[in-house]
């Protein structure tokens, strides 16, 4: 079996930050649509609602604001999620190194 090198804690930290950003890029548009559906004005009749459903909300948002409209308000979550995931990945890597002094032996 080949010699396994330890993963640098800095690599784990950076990978966690990138993973957090990717998580947010994938999930934020869905969250934006959910919030718009939840906060639309109440209408006395179903005919007068702003959005008829998820797809309708998505279509109207992209038509009126473009694709970037789905990513409105992403700055604050990005400022929290990326560092949180970076610390999580860093802690996982550090914990693994503490549990596995020899990188050639598998964890049990």
DSSP file (Angstrom, degrees, kcal/mol; ACC not computed):
  #  RESIDUE AA STRUCTURE BP1 BP2  ACC     N-H-->O    O-->H-N    N-H-->O    O-->H-N    TCO  KAPPA ALPHA  PHI   PSI    X-CA   Y-CA   Z-CA
    1    1 A X              0   0    0      0, 0.0     3,-0.1     0, 0.0   103,-0.0   0.000 360.0 360.0 360.0 141.8    0.0    0.0    0.0
    2    2 A X        -     0   0    0      1,-0.1     2,-0.4   102,-0.0     0, 0.0  -0.203 360.0 -90.3 -72.7 161.9    1.3    3.5   -0.9
    3    3 A X        -     0   0    0      1,-0.0     2,-0.5     0, 0.0    -1,-0.1  -0.597  41.1-146.5 -72.7 121.7    2.4    6.1    1.6
    4    4 A X        -     0   0    0     -2,-0.4     2,-0.3    -3,-0.1    99,-0.1  -0.787   7.6-146.6 -93.5 131.7   -0.5    8.3    2.6
    5    5 A X        -     0   0    0     -2,-0.5     2,-0.1    98,-0.1     3,-0.0  -0.723  22.1-110.1 -94.4 146.5    0.2   11.9    3.3
    6    6 A X        -     0   0    0     -2,-0.3     2,-0.4     1,-0.1    -1,-0.1  -0.450  32.6-113.8 -70.8 146.4   -1.8   13.8    6.0
    7    7 A X        -     0   0    0     -2,-0.1    -1,-0.1    86,-0.1     2,-0.0  -0.700  35.0-112.4 -82.6 132.1   -4.1   16.5    4.7
    8    8 A X     >  -     0   0    0     -2,-0.4     4,-2.0     1,-0.1     3,-0.2  -0.349  14.2-130.2 -63.2 139.3   -3.0   19.9    5.8
    9    9 A X  H  > S+     0   0    0      1,-0.2     4,-2.3     2,-0.2    -1,-0.1   0.844 110.7  56.8 -58.8 -32.4   -5.4   21.7    8.3
   10   10 A X  H  > S+     0   0    0      2,-0.2     4,-2.7     1,-0.2    -1,-0.2   0.901 104.6  51.1 -65.5 -40.2   -5.3   24.7    6.0
   11   11 A X  H  > S+     0   0    0      2,-0.2     4,-2.9     1,-0.2     5,-0.2   0.917 110.4  49.4 -62.3 -42.5   -6.6   22.6    3.1
   12   12 A X  H  X S+     0   0    0     -4,-2.0     4,-2.2     2,-0.2    78,-0.2   0.911 111.7  49.4 -61.3 -42.1   -9.4   21.3    5.3
   13   13 A X  H  X S+     0   0    0     -4,-2.3     4,-1.9     2,-0.2    -2,-0.2   0.932 114.3  43.4 -63.4 -47.3  -10.2   24.9    6.3
   14   14 A X  H  X S+     0   0    0     -4,-2.7     4,-2.4     2,-0.2     5,-0.2   0.908 112.7  52.8 -66.2 -42.5  -10.3   26.2    2.7
   15   15 A X  H  X S+     0   0    0     -4,-2.9     4,-2.5    -5,-0.2    -1,-0.2   0.888 108.7  51.2 -61.3 -38.4  -12.2   23.1    1.5
   16   16 A X  H  X S+     0   0    0     -4,-2.2     4,-2.4    70,-0.2    70,-0.3   0.902 109.2  50.0 -64.8 -41.4  -14.8   23.8    4.2
   17   17 A X  H  X S+     0   0    0     -4,-1.9     4,-1.9    68,-0.2    -2,-0.2   0.911 112.9  46.1 -63.2 -42.7  -15.2   27.4    3.1
   18   18 A X  H  X S+     0   0    0     -4,-2.4     4,-2.5     2,-0.2    -2,-0.2   0.904 111.8  52.1 -66.4 -41.3  -15.6   26.4   -0.5
   19   19 A X  H  X S+     0   0    0     -4,-2.5     4,-2.5     1,-0.2    -2,-0.2   0.898 108.6  50.9 -62.0 -40.6  -18.1   23.7    0.5
   20   20 A X  H  X S+     0   0    0     -4,-2.4     4,-1.9    62,-0.2    -1,-0.2   0.899 110.6  48.6 -63.4 -40.7  -20.1   26.2    2.5
   21   21 A X  H  X S+     0   0    0     -4,-1.9     4,-2.5     2,-0.2    -2,-0.2   0.908 112.1  48.8 -66.1 -41.4  -20.3   28.6   -0.5
   22   22 A X  H  X S+     0   0    0     -4,-2.5     4,-2.0     2,-0.2    -2,-0.2   0.896 108.9  53.8 -64.5 -40.1  -21.4   25.8   -2.8
   23   23 A X  H  X S+     0   0    0     -4,-2.5     4,-2.1     1,-0.2    -1,-0.2   0.919 111.7  44.7 -58.6 -44.2  -24.0   24.8   -0.4
   24   24 A X  H  X S+     0   0    0     -4,-1.9     4,-2.7     1,-0.2     5,-0.2   0.892 109.6  54.7 -69.8 -40.1  -25.4   28.3   -0.3
   25   25 A X  H  < S+     0   0    0     -4,-2.5     4,-0.4     1,-0.2    -1,-0.2   0.863 114.0  42.6 -61.4 -34.9  -25.2   28.7   -4.1
   26   26 A X  H  < S+     0   0    0     -4,-2.0     4,-0.3    -5,-0.2    -2,-0.2   0.874 124.0  33.5 -78.7 -37.8  -27.3   25.5   -4.5
   27   27 A X  H  X S+     0   0    0     -4,-2.1     4,-1.8    -5,-0.2     3,-0.3   0.718  97.0  77.6 -95.5 -22.5  -29.8   26.2   -1.8
   28   28 A X  H  X S+     0   0    0     -4,-2.7     4,-2.8     1,-0.2     5,-0.2   0.879  90.3  55.3 -62.9 -40.7  -30.4   29.9   -1.7
   29   29 A X  H  > S+     0   0    0     -4,-0.4     4,-2.1    -5,-0.2    -1,-0.2   0.906 109.5  48.5 -58.7 -38.6  -32.6   30.2   -4.8
   30   30 A X  H  > S+     0   0    0     -4,-0.3     4,-2.3    -3,-0.3    -1,-0.2   0.890 111.7  49.4 -66.4 -38.5  -35.0   27.7   -3.2
   31   31 A X  H  X S+     0   0    0     -4,-1.8     4,-2.6     2,-0.2    -2,-0.2   0.894 108.7  53.2 -66.7 -39.6  -35.0   29.6    0.0
   32   32 A X  H  X S+     0   0    0     -4,-2.8     4,-2.3    38,-0.3    -2,-0.2   0.930 110.7  46.6 -60.3 -46.0  -35.7   32.8   -1.8
   33   33 A X  H  X S+     0   0    0     -4,-2.1     4,-2.3     2,-0.2    -2,-0.2   0.919 111.6  51.8 -63.0 -43.7  -38.7   31.3   -3.5
   34   34 A X  H  X S+     0   0    0     -4,-2.3     4,-2.2     1,-0.2    -2,-0.2   0.922 111.0  47.0 -59.5 -45.5  -39.9   29.8   -0.2
   35   35 A X  H  X S+     0   0    0     -4,-2.6     4,-2.0     1,-0.2    -1,-0.2   0.900 110.9  51.6 -65.8 -40.7  -39.7   33.2    1.5
   36   36 A X  H  X S+     0   0    0     -4,-2.3     4,-0.5     1,-0.2    -1,-0.2   0.889 111.2  48.0 -63.9 -38.0  -41.5   35.0   -1.3
   37   37 A X  H >< S+     0   0    0     -4,-2.3     3,-0.5     1,-0.2    -1,-0.2   0.895 113.4  47.8 -67.5 -39.1  -44.3   32.5   -1.2
   38   38 A X  H 3< S+     0   0    0     -4,-2.2    -2,-0.2     1,-0.2    -1,-0.2   0.808 116.6  42.2 -71.8 -29.5  -44.6   32.8    2.6
   39   39 A X  H 3< S+     0   0    0     -4,-2.0    -1,-0.2    -5,-0.2    -2,-0.2   0.346  81.0 123.1-103.8   6.8  -44.6   36.6    2.6
   40   40 A X  S << S-     0   0    0     -3,-0.5     3,-0.1    -4,-0.5    -3,-0.0  -0.385  75.1 -91.4 -66.4 148.5  -46.9   37.3   -0.3
   41   41 A X        -     0   0    0      1,-0.1     9,-0.4    -2,-0.0     2,-0.2  -0.269  42.5-108.4 -61.3 143.7  -49.9   39.5    0.6
   42   42 A X        -     0   0    0     -3,-0.1     2,-0.4     7,-0.1    -1,-0.1  -0.531  34.8-155.3 -71.5 136.4  -53.0   37.6    1.6
   43   43 A X        -     0   0    0     -2,-0.2     6,-0.1     1,-0.1     3,-0.0  -0.894  20.1-134.3-114.9 145.5  -55.7   37.8   -1.1
   44   44 A X  S    S+     0   0    0     -2,-0.4     2,-0.3     1,-0.1    -1,-0.1   0.770  95.0  31.9 -67.5 -22.9  -59.5   37.5   -0.4
   45   45 A X  S >  S-     0   0    0      1,-0.1     3,-1.6    -3,-0.0     4,-0.1  -0.972  81.3-122.5-136.1 147.5  -59.7   35.2   -3.4
   46   46 A X  G >  S+     0   0    0     -2,-0.3     3,-1.0     1,-0.3    -1,-0.1   0.728 107.7  68.4 -62.0 -21.4  -57.3   32.6   -4.9
   47   47 A X  G 3  S+     0   0    0      1,-0.2    -1,-0.3     3,-0.0     5,-0.0   0.788  98.5  50.0 -67.4 -26.3  -57.6   34.5   -8.2
   48   48 A X  G <  S+     0   0    0     -3,-1.6    -1,-0.2     3,-0.0    -2,-0.2   0.232  77.5 123.8-103.2  13.4  -55.7   37.5   -6.9
   49   49 A X    <   -     0   0    0     -3,-1.0     3,-0.1    -4,-0.1    -7,-0.1  -0.414  62.1-132.2 -72.6 152.7  -52.7   35.9   -5.3
   50   50 A X  S    S+     0   0    0     -9,-0.4     2,-0.4     1,-0.2    -1,-0.1   0.922  92.8  25.8 -70.6 -45.2  -49.3   37.2   -6.4
   51   51 A X        -     0   0    0    -14,-0.1    -1,-0.2   -15,-0.1     3,-0.1  -0.980  60.8-161.2-123.2 132.5  -47.8   33.7   -7.0
   52   52 A X  S    S-     0   0    0     -2,-0.4     2,-0.3     1,-0.2    -1,-0.1   0.654  71.7 -36.0 -84.4 -16.0  -49.9   30.6   -7.7
   53   53 A X  S  > S-     0   0    0      1,-0.1     4,-2.3     0, 0.0    -1,-0.2  -0.976  77.7 -62.5 178.2-172.4  -47.1   28.2   -6.7
   54   54 A X  H  > S+     0   0    0     -2,-0.3     4,-2.6     1,-0.2     5,-0.2   0.936 127.4  44.6 -62.4 -50.4  -43.4   27.4   -6.6
   55   55 A X  H  > S+     0   0    0      1,-0.2     4,-2.9     2,-0.2    -1,-0.2   0.898 112.9  52.1 -64.5 -39.1  -42.9   27.3  -10.3
   56   56 A X  H  > S+     0   0    0      2,-0.2     4,-2.5     1,-0.2     5,-0.2   0.909 110.6  48.1 -62.9 -41.6  -44.9   30.4  -10.9
   57   57 A X  H  X S+     0   0    0     -4,-2.3     4,-2.4     2,-0.2    -2,-0.2   0.927 112.9  48.5 -63.0 -45.6  -42.9   32.3   -8.3
   58   58 A X  H  X S+     0   0    0     -4,-2.6     4,-2.5     2,-0.2     5,-0.2   0.941 113.3  47.0 -58.4 -49.5  -39.6   31.0   -9.9
   59   59 A X  H  X S+     0   0    0     -4,-2.9     4,-2.3     1,-0.2    -2,-0.2   0.907 114.1  46.2 -62.1 -45.0  -40.8   32.0  -13.4
   60   60 A X  H  X S+     0   0    0     -4,-2.5     4,-2.5    -5,-0.2     5,-0.3   0.881 112.4  51.0 -68.4 -36.9  -42.0   35.5  -12.3
   61   61 A X  H  X>S+     0   0    0     -4,-2.4     4,-2.8    -5,-0.2     5,-0.5   0.943 113.5  43.6 -64.6 -47.1  -38.8   36.2  -10.3
   62   62 A X  H  X5S+     0   0    0     -4,-2.5     4,-1.4     3,-0.2    -2,-0.2   0.882 115.2  50.2 -66.8 -37.4  -36.5   35.2  -13.2
   63   63 A X  H  <5S+     0   0    0     -4,-2.3    -2,-0.2    -5,-0.2    -1,-0.2   0.929 120.5  33.2 -65.8 -45.3  -38.6   37.2  -15.7
   64   64 A X  H  <5S+     0   0    0     -4,-2.5    -2,-0.2    -5,-0.2    -3,-0.2   0.865 137.3  17.5 -81.4 -37.1  -38.7   40.4  -13.7
   65   65 A X  H  <5S-     0   0    0     -4,-2.8     3,-0.2    -5,-0.3    -3,-0.2   0.498  99.3-124.0-117.3  -6.4  -35.3   40.3  -12.0
   66   66 A X    ><< -     0   0    0     -4,-1.4     3,-1.5    -5,-0.5     4,-0.4  -0.175  50.1 -56.2  82.0 175.9  -33.2   37.9  -13.9
   67   67 A X  G >  S+     0   0    0      1,-0.3     3,-1.7     2,-0.2     4,-0.4   0.838 133.5  64.8 -61.9 -32.9  -31.4   34.8  -12.5
   68   68 A X  G >  S+     0   0    0      1,-0.3     3,-1.2    -3,-0.2    -1,-0.3   0.720  85.7  73.6 -65.5 -18.9  -29.6   37.1  -10.0
   69   69 A X  G X  S+     0   0    0     -3,-1.5     3,-0.9     1,-0.3    -1,-0.3   0.771  89.5  59.6 -63.2 -25.0  -32.9   37.9   -8.4
   70   70 A X  G <  S+     0   0    0     -3,-1.7   -38,-0.3    -4,-0.4    -1,-0.3   0.691 104.4  50.8 -73.9 -18.6  -32.9   34.4   -6.9
   71   71 A X  G X  S+     0   0    0     -3,-1.2     3,-1.2    -4,-0.4    -1,-0.2   0.225  77.2 135.3-105.3  13.0  -29.7   35.2   -5.1
   72   72 A X  T <  S+     0   0    0     -3,-0.9    -3,-0.0     1,-0.2   -40,-0.0  -0.360  72.9  18.2 -61.3 139.3  -30.8   38.5   -3.5
   73   73 A X  T 3> S+     0   0    0      1,-0.1     4,-0.6    -2,-0.0    -1,-0.2   0.720  83.4 128.4  76.0  21.3  -29.8   38.7    0.1
   74   74 A X  H <>  +     0   0    0     -3,-1.2     4,-2.1     1,-0.2     5,-0.2   0.641  50.3  80.2 -84.5 -14.1  -27.1   36.0   -0.1
   75   75 A X  H  > S+     0   0    0      1,-0.2     4,-2.1     2,-0.2    -1,-0.2   0.927  91.8  46.7 -61.0 -48.7  -24.3   38.1    1.4
   76   76 A X  H  > S+     0   0    0      1,-0.2     4,-0.9     2,-0.2    -1,-0.2   0.933 114.2  45.8 -64.6 -47.1  -25.3   37.7    5.1
   77   77 A X  H >X S+     0   0    0     -4,-0.6     4,-3.4     1,-0.2     3,-0.6   0.893 112.1  53.0 -62.4 -35.8  -25.8   33.9    4.9
   78   78 A X  H 3X S+     0   0    0     -4,-2.1     4,-1.5     1,-0.2     5,-0.4   0.889 104.2  55.6 -64.9 -37.7  -22.5   33.5    3.0
   79   79 A X  H 3< S+     0   0    0     -4,-2.1     4,-0.3    -5,-0.2    -1,-0.2   0.736 119.0  34.0 -66.7 -21.4  -20.7   35.5    5.7
   80   80 A X  H <X S+     0   0    0     -4,-0.9     4,-1.5    -3,-0.6    -2,-0.2   0.827 117.5  47.7 -99.6 -40.6  -21.9   32.9    8.2
   81   81 A X  H  X S+     0   0    0     -4,-3.4     4,-2.7     2,-0.2     5,-0.3   0.914 107.0  54.2 -73.2 -43.8  -22.1   29.6    6.4
   82   82 A X  H  X S+     0   0    0     -4,-1.5     4,-2.2    -5,-0.3   -62,-0.2   0.940 113.2  41.2 -60.6 -49.7  -18.6   29.6    4.8
   83   83 A X  H  > S+     0   0    0     -5,-0.4     4,-2.5    -4,-0.3    -1,-0.2   0.885 114.0  54.3 -65.3 -35.1  -16.7   30.2    8.0
   84   84 A X  H  X S+     0   0    0     -4,-1.5     4,-1.9     1,-0.2    -2,-0.2   0.931 112.4  42.5 -63.1 -45.0  -18.9   27.7    9.9
   85   85 A X  H  X S+     0   0    0     -4,-2.7     4,-2.8     2,-0.2     5,-0.2   0.861 111.5  56.1 -69.4 -34.9  -18.3   25.0    7.3
   86   86 A X  H  X S+     0   0    0     -4,-2.2     4,-2.3   -70,-0.3   -70,-0.2   0.930 109.9  44.9 -62.0 -44.7  -14.6   25.9    7.2
   87   87 A X  H  X S+     0   0    0     -4,-2.5     4,-2.6     2,-0.2    -1,-0.2   0.873 112.1  53.4 -66.4 -36.7  -14.3   25.4   11.0
   88   88 A X  H  X S+     0   0    0     -4,-1.9     4,-2.3     2,-0.2    -2,-0.2   0.935 111.5  43.8 -63.6 -47.6  -16.3   22.2   10.8
   89   89 A X  H  X S+     0   0    0     -4,-2.8     4,-2.5     2,-0.2     5,-0.2   0.905 113.8  51.9 -64.1 -41.1  -14.0   20.7    8.1
   90   90 A X  H  X S+     0   0    0     -4,-2.3     4,-2.4    -5,-0.2    -2,-0.2   0.927 111.0  47.5 -60.5 -45.9  -10.9   21.9   10.1
   91   91 A X  H  X S+     0   0    0     -4,-2.6     4,-2.7     2,-0.2    -1,-0.2   0.876 110.4  52.0 -64.8 -38.7  -12.2   20.3   13.3
   92   92 A X  H  X S+     0   0    0     -4,-2.3     4,-2.4     2,-0.2    -2,-0.2   0.941 111.7  46.2 -61.8 -47.2  -13.0   17.0   11.5
   93   93 A X  H  X S+     0   0    0     -4,-2.5     4,-2.1     2,-0.2    -2,-0.2   0.898 114.0  48.2 -62.7 -41.2   -9.5   16.9   10.0
   94   94 A X  H  X S+     0   0    0     -4,-2.4     4,-2.0     2,-0.2    -1,-0.2   0.920 112.0  49.1 -65.9 -43.8   -7.9   17.7   13.4
   95   95 A X  H  X S+     0   0    0     -4,-2.7     4,-2.0     1,-0.2    -2,-0.2   0.885 109.6  52.1 -62.3 -39.1  -10.0   15.1   15.2
   96   96 A X  H  X S+     0   0    0     -4,-2.4     4,-1.7     1,-0.2    -1,-0.2   0.901 108.8  50.3 -64.8 -40.5   -9.1   12.5   12.6
   97   97 A X  H  < S+     0   0    0     -4,-2.1    -1,-0.2     1,-0.2    -2,-0.2   0.875 110.6  49.9 -65.2 -36.1   -5.4   13.2   13.1
   98   98 A X  H  < S+     0   0    0     -4,-2.0     3,-0.3     1,-0.2    -1,-0.2   0.860 115.1  43.5 -69.7 -34.8   -5.8   12.9   16.9
   99   99 A X  H  < S+     0   0    0     -4,-2.0     2,-0.5     1,-0.2    -2,-0.2   0.729 118.5  45.0 -80.3 -23.2   -7.6    9.6   16.5
  100  100 A X     <  +     0   0    0     -4,-1.7    -1,-0.2    -5,-0.2     7,-0.1  -0.755  58.4 171.4-126.9  82.3   -5.2    8.2   13.8
  101  101 A X  S    S+     0   0    0     -2,-0.5     2,-0.6    -3,-0.3    -1,-0.1   0.848  77.0  51.9 -62.3 -32.8   -1.6    8.8   14.8
  102  102 A X  S >  S-     0   0    0      1,-0.1     3,-1.5     3,-0.1    -1,-0.2  -0.913  72.2-159.1-106.5 113.2   -0.4    6.6   11.9
  103  103 A X  T 3  S+     0   0    0     -2,-0.6    -1,-0.1     1,-0.3     4,-0.1   0.655  89.3  63.9 -66.8 -12.9   -2.0    7.7    8.6
  104  104 A X  T 3  S+     0   0    0      2,-0.1     2,-0.5  -100,-0.1    -1,-0.3   0.659  89.5  77.0 -84.0 -15.5   -1.2    4.2    7.1
  105  105 A X  S <  S-     0   0    0     -3,-1.5    -3,-0.1    -5,-0.0     3,-0.1  -0.819  85.6-124.0 -95.4 131.0   -3.5    2.5    9.6
  106  106 A X        -     0   0    0     -2,-0.5     2,-0.2     1,-0.1    -2,-0.1  -0.364  27.9-104.8 -71.3 152.3   -7.2    2.7    8.8
  107  107 A X              0   0    0      1,-0.1    -1,-0.1    -4,-0.1    -7,-0.1  -0.520 360.0 360.0 -72.3 142.4   -9.6    4.1   11.5
  108  108 A X              0   0    0     -2,-0.2    -1,-0.1    -3,-0.1    -2,-0.0   0.405 360.0 360.0-108.3 360.0  -11.6    1.4   13.2
